[in-house]
Amino acid sequence: MSEQLTRAGFAAIIGAPNAGKSTLVNRLVGSKVSIVTQKVQTTRFPVRGVAIEGSSQIVLVDTPGIFTPRRRLDRAMVRAAWGGAADADTVVHLVDAAAEAGVAEGQASSADKRSAQDVETITAGLKAAGRKATLALNKIDLLKRDRLLALSEALFATEAYDEVFMISAANGSGVADLKRRLAERMPEGPWFYPADQTADIPVRLLAAEITREKLFLRVHEELPYQAAVETTQFEERPDGGARIEQTIYVQREGHRPIILGKGGQTLKWIGEHSRKELTELLDRPVHLFLHVNVDERWQDRREFYSPVGLEFDA
């Protein structure tokens, strides 16, 4: 009996901030590999999730949102996103269909208008690179079919795409069809990862990302985007558990009490929820210790960039 033909390759998921890229990657993989919060630009570096469809292994690259950069970190994130697209075997441009439709009908919020501008930037970038992408219209559950068809036709007319899928990353509608198509597009070859591996991310970085997610989930309305989490210590304990120390960096002294909360209750909540998820993900007891430091220039410190695959000099 001949061996089964296998396929393996990379699929980059690009899009404007908050288009739903991380939610889609998690849905395609079938487990959580990227953090998801209400904050735009949550994903700061390419995260690889590993999805299996039949005999194909799809390495999904969840890239940072592509937008108009203003700061060093912004520039590094956007460069990482385009780099992930350039290196991939296929590219999916995920578009927030509800936001695009609102702009087209003159009923858009300022956030929707920014999203539409970012979509135009991405479309122009794809055309400049001579790269055809798969267009995936997300959040279709929020729109009627005639509005979706009109939006699909308008975007496809830009000639930046060779296929269109209509999906809802949140409820899974249409995602299975997209996954099957991505599997067909993977080149022939052996798998890159074991069948049971769902992500390619260092455990210290994963731990920091989980805590950053809980941080923004709890204080997303009060805390500006400028915050970071670093795993400063990760020790294996004799009892089989892990002792993890992390530092939360903020840019202003006034941000510290927001994270601490009255009597330290907010930081306690963040730690408890992060520890619970890390215990489940690592399948062992986790002892988590959090500290809050003020560093006005943390975004300008080179050591924050290379560990997550970002270019400091972008």
C-alpha positions as a Markdown table, in Angstrom:
| # | Residue | x | y | z |
|---|---|---|---|---|
| 1 | Met | 0.0 | 0.0 | 0.0 |
| 2 | Ser | 1.4 | 3.4 | -1.0 |
| 3 | Glu | 1.9 | 6.0 | 1.7 |
| 4 | Gln | -0.8 | 8.7 | 1.9 |
| 5 | Leu | 0.2 | 11.9 | 0.2 |
| 6 | Thr | 0.7 | 14.7 | 2.8 |
| 7 | Arg | 0.7 | 18.5 | 2.4 |
| 8 | Ala | 2.1 | 21.1 | 4.7 |
| 9 | Gly | 2.5 | 24.9 | 4.4 |
| 10 | Phe | 1.9 | 28.3 | 5.8 |
| 11 | Ala | -1.3 | 30.4 | 5.5 |
| 12 | Ala | -1.0 | 34.1 | 6.7 |
| 13 | Ile | -4.1 | 35.7 | 8.1 |
| 14 | Ile | -3.8 | 39.5 | 7.6 |
| 15 | Gly | -6.3 | 42.3 | 8.1 |
| 16 | Ala | -7.1 | 45.5 | 9.9 |
| 17 | Pro | -7.0 | 45.6 | 13.7 |
| 18 | Asn | -10.0 | 43.9 | 15.3 |
| 19 | Ala | -11.1 | 42.2 | 12.1 |
| 20 | Gly | -11.2 | 38.9 | 14.0 |
| 21 | Lys | -7.9 | 37.3 | 12.9 |
| 22 | Ser | -7.1 | 35.7 | 16.3 |
| 23 | Thr | -10.7 | 34.4 | 16.7 |
| 24 | Leu | -10.4 | 32.9 | 13.2 |
| 25 | Val | -7.1 | 31.2 | 13.9 |
| 26 | Asn | -8.4 | 29.8 | 17.1 |
| 27 | Arg | -11.5 | 28.5 | 15.3 |
| 28 | Leu | -9.4 | 26.9 | 12.5 |
| 29 | Val | -7.0 | 25.2 | 15.0 |
| 30 | Gly | -9.8 | 24.1 | 17.3 |
| 31 | Ser | -8.1 | 25.4 | 20.4 |
| 32 | Lys | -6.8 | 28.7 | 21.7 |
| 33 | Val | -3.4 | 29.8 | 20.3 |
| 34 | Ser | -4.0 | 33.6 | 20.1 |
| 35 | Ile | -5.3 | 35.9 | 22.7 |
| 36 | Val | -8.6 | 37.7 | 22.0 |
| 37 | Thr | -9.7 | 41.0 | 23.8 |
| 38 | Gln | -11.8 | 44.0 | 23.1 |
| 39 | Lys | -8.6 | 46.0 | 22.5 |
| 40 | Val | -7.6 | 46.7 | 18.9 |
| 41 | Gln | -4.1 | 45.7 | 17.9 |
| 42 | Thr | -4.0 | 43.0 | 20.6 |
| 43 | Thr | -1.8 | 40.7 | 18.6 |
| 44 | Arg | 1.7 | 42.2 | 18.5 |
| 45 | Phe | 3.7 | 39.5 | 16.7 |
| 46 | Pro | 3.1 | 36.6 | 14.4 |
| 47 | Val | 1.6 | 33.6 | 16.3 |
| 48 | Arg | 1.7 | 30.2 | 14.6 |
| 49 | Gly | -1.3 | 27.9 | 15.1 |
| 50 | Val | -1.3 | 24.4 | 13.6 |
| 51 | Ala | -4.5 | 23.1 | 12.0 |
| 52 | Ile | -5.1 | 19.7 | 10.5 |
| 53 | Glu | -7.5 | 19.0 | 7.6 |
| 54 | Gly | -7.4 | 15.5 | 6.2 |
| 55 | Ser | -3.8 | 14.8 | 5.2 |
| 56 | Ser | -2.9 | 18.5 | 5.2 |
| 57 | Gln | -1.2 | 20.5 | 7.9 |
| 58 | Ile | -1.9 | 24.2 | 7.8 |
| 59 | Val | 0.5 | 26.4 | 9.8 |
| 60 | Leu | -1.7 | 29.5 | 10.4 |
| 61 | Val | 0.3 | 32.7 | 11.0 |
| 62 | Asp | -1.9 | 35.1 | 13.0 |
| 63 | Thr | -0.3 | 38.5 | 12.2 |
| 64 | Pro | -0.6 | 41.8 | 13.9 |
| 65 | Gly | -3.2 | 44.2 | 12.4 |
| 66 | Ile | -2.1 | 46.3 | 9.5 |
| 67 | Phe | -2.8 | 50.0 | 10.1 |
| 68 | Thr | -1.1 | 53.4 | 9.7 |
| 69 | Pro | 1.9 | 53.2 | 12.1 |
| 70 | Arg | 2.8 | 56.1 | 14.4 |
| 71 | Arg | 5.2 | 54.7 | 16.9 |
| 72 | Arg | 8.2 | 52.3 | 16.9 |
| 73 | Leu | 6.1 | 49.4 | 18.1 |
| 74 | Asp | 3.4 | 50.2 | 15.5 |
| 75 | Arg | 6.0 | 50.1 | 12.7 |
| 76 | Ala | 7.5 | 46.8 | 14.0 |
| 77 | Met | 4.0 | 45.2 | 14.1 |
| 78 | Val | 3.1 | 46.3 | 10.6 |
| 79 | Arg | 6.4 | 45.1 | 9.2 |
| 80 | Ala | 5.9 | 41.7 | 10.9 |
| 81 | Ala | 2.4 | 41.4 | 9.4 |
| 82 | Trp | 3.6 | 42.1 | 5.9 |
| 83 | Gly | 6.6 | 39.8 | 6.4 |
| 84 | Gly | 4.3 | 37.0 | 7.5 |
| 85 | Ala | 2.3 | 37.4 | 4.3 |
| 86 | Ala | 5.4 | 37.5 | 2.1 |
| 87 | Asp | 6.7 | 34.3 | 3.5 |
| 88 | Ala | 3.4 | 32.3 | 3.4 |
| 89 | Asp | 2.2 | 29.9 | 0.8 |
| 90 | Thr | -1.2 | 31.5 | 0.8 |
| 91 | Val | -2.7 | 34.7 | 2.2 |
| 92 | Val | -6.1 | 35.3 | 3.7 |
| 93 | His | -7.3 | 38.9 | 4.0 |
| 94 | Leu | -9.9 | 38.9 | 6.7 |
| 95 | Val | -12.3 | 41.9 | 6.5 |
| 96 | Asp | -14.9 | 43.1 | 9.0 |
| 97 | Ala | -17.9 | 43.0 | 6.7 |
| 98 | Ala | -20.1 | 44.9 | 9.1 |
| 99 | Ala | -17.6 | 47.8 | 9.3 |
| 100 | Glu | -17.1 | 47.9 | 5.6 |
| 101 | Ala | -20.9 | 47.9 | 4.9 |
| 102 | Gly | -21.4 | 50.7 | 7.4 |
| 103 | Val | -18.8 | 52.9 | 5.6 |
| 104 | Ala | -20.4 | 52.1 | 2.2 |
| 105 | Glu | -23.8 | 53.2 | 3.4 |
| 106 | Gly | -22.6 | 56.3 | 5.2 |
| 107 | Gln | -23.5 | 55.0 | 8.7 |
| 108 | Ala | -20.0 | 54.2 | 10.0 |
| 109 | Ser | -18.4 | 55.0 | 13.3 |
| 110 | Ser | -14.9 | 56.6 | 13.4 |
| 111 | Ala | -13.6 | 53.1 | 14.2 |
| 112 | Asp | -15.3 | 51.7 | 11.2 |
| 113 | Lys | -13.8 | 54.4 | 9.0 |
| 114 | Arg | -10.3 | 53.7 | 10.2 |
| 115 | Ser | -10.9 | 50.0 | 9.5 |
| 116 | Ala | -12.1 | 50.8 | 6.0 |
| 117 | Gln | -8.9 | 52.9 | 5.4 |
| 118 | Asp | -6.8 | 50.0 | 6.6 |
| 119 | Val | -8.6 | 47.6 | 4.2 |
| 120 | Glu | -7.7 | 50.0 | 1.4 |
| 121 | Thr | -4.1 | 50.1 | 2.5 |
| 122 | Ile | -3.9 | 46.3 | 2.6 |
| 123 | Thr | -5.6 | 45.9 | -0.8 |
| 124 | Ala | -3.1 | 48.4 | -2.3 |
| 125 | Gly | -0.2 | 46.5 | -0.6 |
| 126 | Leu | -1.3 | 43.2 | -2.1 |
| 127 | Lys | -1.6 | 44.7 | -5.6 |
| 128 | Ala | 1.8 | 46.3 | -5.3 |
| 129 | Ala | 3.3 | 43.0 | -4.3 |
| 130 | Gly | 1.6 | 41.2 | -7.1 |
| 131 | Arg | 0.1 | 38.8 | -4.6 |
| 132 | Lys | -3.4 | 37.5 | -4.9 |
| 133 | Ala | -5.1 | 36.7 | -1.6 |
| 134 | Thr | -8.2 | 34.9 | -0.5 |
| 135 | Leu | -10.8 | 37.4 | 0.7 |
| 136 | Ala | -12.7 | 36.3 | 3.8 |
| 137 | Leu | -15.6 | 38.5 | 4.8 |
| 138 | Asn | -16.1 | 38.1 | 8.5 |
| 139 | Lys | -19.0 | 38.8 | 10.8 |
| 140 | Ile | -21.6 | 37.9 | 8.2 |
| 141 | Asp | -24.1 | 37.1 | 10.9 |
| 142 | Leu | -24.5 | 40.9 | 11.3 |
| 143 | Leu | -25.5 | 41.6 | 7.7 |
| 144 | Lys | -28.2 | 40.6 | 5.2 |
| 145 | Arg | -27.2 | 38.7 | 2.1 |
| 146 | Asp | -27.8 | 41.5 | -0.4 |
| 147 | Arg | -25.4 | 43.8 | 1.5 |
| 148 | Leu | -22.8 | 41.0 | 1.7 |
| 149 | Leu | -23.0 | 40.3 | -2.0 |
| 150 | Ala | -22.6 | 44.0 | -2.9 |
| 151 | Leu | -19.6 | 44.3 | -0.6 |
| 152 | Ser | -18.0 | 41.1 | -2.0 |
| 153 | Glu | -18.4 | 42.4 | -5.6 |
| 154 | Ala | -16.9 | 45.8 | -4.7 |
| 155 | Leu | -13.8 | 44.3 | -3.0 |
| 156 | Phe | -13.3 | 41.6 | -5.6 |
| 157 | Ala | -13.3 | 44.3 | -8.3 |
| 158 | Thr | -10.0 | 45.6 | -6.9 |
| 159 | Glu | -8.4 | 42.5 | -8.5 |
| 160 | Ala | -6.4 | 41.8 | -5.3 |
| 161 | Tyr | -8.2 | 38.5 | -4.7 |
| 162 | Asp | -8.8 | 35.2 | -6.4 |
| 163 | Glu | -11.5 | 33.8 | -4.1 |
| 164 | Val | -14.1 | 35.0 | -1.7 |
| 165 | Phe | -15.4 | 33.2 | 1.4 |
| 166 | Met | -18.2 | 34.5 | 3.7 |
| 167 | Ile | -17.6 | 33.5 | 7.3 |
| 168 | Ser | -18.3 | 34.2 | 10.9 |
| 169 | Ala | -15.2 | 33.4 | 13.0 |
| 170 | Ala | -17.3 | 33.8 | 16.2 |
| 171 | Asn | -19.9 | 31.1 | 15.4 |
| 172 | Gly | -18.0 | 29.1 | 12.9 |
| 173 | Ser | -20.3 | 29.7 | 9.9 |
| 174 | Gly | -18.4 | 29.1 | 6.6 |
| 175 | Val | -15.1 | 28.4 | 8.4 |
| 176 | Ala | -15.0 | 24.7 | 7.5 |
| 177 | Asp | -15.2 | 25.6 | 3.8 |
| 178 | Leu | -12.3 | 28.0 | 4.2 |
| 179 | Lys | -10.3 | 25.4 | 6.0 |
| 180 | Arg | -10.8 | 22.8 | 3.3 |
| 181 | Arg | -9.7 | 25.3 | 0.7 |
| 182 | Leu | -6.5 | 26.2 | 2.6 |
| 183 | Ala | -5.7 | 22.6 | 3.0 |
| 184 | Glu | -5.9 | 22.1 | -0.8 |
| 185 | Arg | -3.6 | 25.1 | -1.3 |
| 186 | Met | -0.8 | 23.6 | 0.9 |
| 187 | Pro | 2.2 | 22.3 | -1.1 |
| 188 | Glu | 3.0 | 18.6 | -1.1 |
| 189 | Gly | 5.5 | 17.5 | 1.6 |
| 190 | Pro | 5.9 | 16.1 | 5.1 |
| 191 | Trp | 4.3 | 17.8 | 8.1 |
| 192 | Phe | 6.3 | 20.3 | 10.0 |
| 193 | Tyr | 4.9 | 19.5 | 13.5 |
| 194 | Pro | 3.6 | 16.4 | 15.3 |
| 195 | Ala | -0.1 | 15.7 | 14.8 |
| 196 | Asp | -0.9 | 16.7 | 18.4 |
| 197 | Gln | 0.8 | 20.1 | 18.4 |
| 198 | Thr | -1.5 | 23.1 | 18.0 |
| 199 | Ala | 0.9 | 26.0 | 18.4 |
| 200 | Asp | 4.5 | 27.1 | 17.9 |
| 201 | Ile | 5.2 | 29.6 | 20.7 |
| 202 | Pro | 7.7 | 29.5 | 23.5 |
| 203 | Val | 6.1 | 28.7 | 26.8 |
| 204 | Arg | 7.5 | 31.8 | 28.5 |
| 205 | Leu | 6.0 | 34.0 | 25.8 |
| 206 | Leu | 2.7 | 32.1 | 25.9 |
| 207 | Ala | 2.5 | 32.7 | 29.6 |
| 208 | Ala | 3.0 | 36.4 | 29.1 |
| 209 | Glu | 0.4 | 36.6 | 26.4 |
| 210 | Ile | -2.2 | 34.9 | 28.6 |
| 211 | Thr | -1.6 | 37.4 | 31.4 |
| 212 | Arg | -1.7 | 40.3 | 28.9 |
| 213 | Glu | -5.1 | 39.0 | 27.7 |
| 214 | Lys | -6.5 | 39.0 | 31.2 |
| 215 | Leu | -5.1 | 42.4 | 31.9 |
| 216 | Phe | -6.9 | 44.0 | 28.9 |
| 217 | Leu | -10.1 | 42.0 | 29.6 |
| 218 | Arg | -10.2 | 43.5 | 33.1 |
| 219 | Val | -9.1 | 47.1 | 32.5 |
| 220 | His | -9.6 | 47.7 | 28.8 |
| 221 | Glu | -11.7 | 50.8 | 29.3 |
| 222 | Glu | -9.3 | 52.4 | 31.8 |
| 223 | Leu | -5.8 | 51.3 | 30.6 |
| 224 | Pro | -4.3 | 52.6 | 27.4 |
| 225 | Tyr | -2.9 | 50.3 | 24.8 |
| 226 | Gln | 0.7 | 51.0 | 26.1 |
| 227 | Ala | 1.2 | 48.1 | 28.4 |
| 228 | Ala | 3.3 | 45.0 | 28.2 |
| 229 | Val | 3.9 | 41.7 | 30.1 |
| 230 | Glu | 7.2 | 40.0 | 30.4 |
| 231 | Thr | 7.9 | 36.6 | 31.9 |
| 232 | Thr | 11.0 | 37.2 | 34.0 |
| 233 | Gln | 11.3 | 33.8 | 35.6 |
| 234 | Phe | 10.0 | 30.3 | 34.8 |
| 235 | Glu | 11.2 | 27.6 | 37.1 |
| 236 | Glu | 10.3 | 23.9 | 37.2 |
| 237 | Arg | 9.4 | 22.9 | 40.8 |
| 238 | Pro | 10.2 | 19.5 | 42.4 |
| 239 | Asp | 6.5 | 18.8 | 42.7 |
| 240 | Gly | 6.0 | 19.0 | 38.9 |
| 241 | Gly | 4.5 | 22.4 | 39.0 |
| 242 | Ala | 5.9 | 25.7 | 37.5 |
| 243 | Arg | 6.8 | 28.9 | 39.3 |
| 244 | Ile | 6.3 | 31.9 | 37.0 |
| 245 | Glu | 7.2 | 35.5 | 37.7 |
| 246 | Gln | 6.0 | 38.2 | 35.4 |
| 247 | Thr | 6.3 | 42.0 | 35.2 |
| 248 | Ile | 3.6 | 44.2 | 33.9 |
| 249 | Tyr | 5.0 | 47.4 | 32.3 |
| 250 | Val | 3.0 | 50.6 | 32.0 |
| 251 | Gln | 4.2 | 54.0 | 30.8 |
| 252 | Arg | 2.8 | 56.3 | 33.5 |
| 253 | Glu | 2.7 | 56.2 | 37.3 |
| 254 | Gly | -1.0 | 56.9 | 37.1 |
| 255 | His | -1.5 | 53.5 | 35.4 |
| 256 | Arg | -0.2 | 51.5 | 38.3 |
| 257 | Pro | -3.2 | 52.0 | 40.6 |
| 258 | Ile | -5.5 | 51.1 | 37.7 |
| 259 | Ile | -3.9 | 47.7 | 37.5 |
| 260 | Leu | -3.5 | 47.2 | 41.2 |
| 261 | Gly | -7.1 | 48.2 | 42.0 |
| 262 | Lys | -8.5 | 48.9 | 45.5 |
| 263 | Gly | -6.6 | 46.8 | 47.9 |
| 264 | Gly | -4.8 | 45.0 | 45.1 |
| 265 | Gln | -8.1 | 43.3 | 44.0 |
| 266 | Thr | -7.7 | 44.0 | 40.2 |
| 267 | Leu | -4.2 | 42.6 | 40.1 |
| 268 | Lys | -5.4 | 39.6 | 42.1 |
| 269 | Trp | -8.2 | 39.0 | 39.6 |
| 270 | Ile | -5.8 | 39.2 | 36.7 |
| 271 | Gly | -3.4 | 36.7 | 38.4 |
| 272 | Glu | -6.1 | 34.3 | 39.4 |
| 273 | His | -7.6 | 34.1 | 35.9 |
| 274 | Ser | -4.2 | 33.9 | 34.2 |
| 275 | Arg | -3.0 | 31.2 | 36.6 |
| 276 | Lys | -6.2 | 29.1 | 36.0 |
| 277 | Glu | -5.8 | 29.2 | 32.2 |
| 278 | Leu | -2.1 | 28.5 | 32.4 |
| 279 | Thr | -2.7 | 25.5 | 34.7 |
| 280 | Glu | -5.1 | 24.1 | 32.1 |
| 281 | Leu | -2.8 | 24.8 | 29.2 |
| 282 | Leu | 0.3 | 23.4 | 30.8 |
| 283 | Asp | -1.5 | 20.6 | 32.5 |
| 284 | Arg | 0.3 | 21.1 | 35.9 |
| 285 | Pro | 0.1 | 23.3 | 38.9 |
| 286 | Val | 1.2 | 26.9 | 38.3 |
| 287 | His | 2.4 | 29.4 | 40.9 |
| 288 | Leu | 2.1 | 32.9 | 39.4 |
| 289 | Phe | 3.6 | 36.0 | 40.8 |
| 290 | Leu | 2.9 | 39.4 | 39.2 |
| 291 | His | 4.7 | 42.7 | 39.6 |
| 292 | Val | 3.8 | 46.2 | 38.2 |
| 293 | Asn | 6.6 | 48.5 | 37.0 |
| 294 | Val | 6.5 | 52.0 | 35.5 |
| 295 | Asp | 8.7 | 52.4 | 32.5 |
| 296 | Glu | 7.9 | 55.4 | 30.3 |
| 297 | Arg | 10.1 | 54.2 | 27.5 |
| 298 | Trp | 9.5 | 50.4 | 27.5 |
| 299 | Gln | 8.5 | 50.6 | 23.8 |
| 300 | Asp | 12.0 | 51.9 | 23.0 |
| 301 | Arg | 13.8 | 49.1 | 24.7 |
| 302 | Arg | 15.4 | 46.7 | 22.2 |
| 303 | Glu | 15.0 | 43.7 | 24.5 |
| 304 | Phe | 11.2 | 43.8 | 24.2 |
| 305 | Tyr | 11.3 | 43.2 | 20.4 |
| 306 | Ser | 13.6 | 40.3 | 19.5 |
| 307 | Pro | 12.1 | 37.7 | 21.8 |
| 308 | Val | 8.7 | 38.1 | 20.0 |
| 309 | Gly | 10.2 | 38.2 | 16.5 |
| 310 | Leu | 9.8 | 42.0 | 15.9 |
| 311 | Glu | 12.4 | 44.2 | 14.3 |
| 312 | Phe | 13.5 | 47.0 | 16.7 |
| 313 | Asp | 14.8 | 49.1 | 13.8 |
| 314 | Ala | 11.6 | 48.9 | 11.6 |
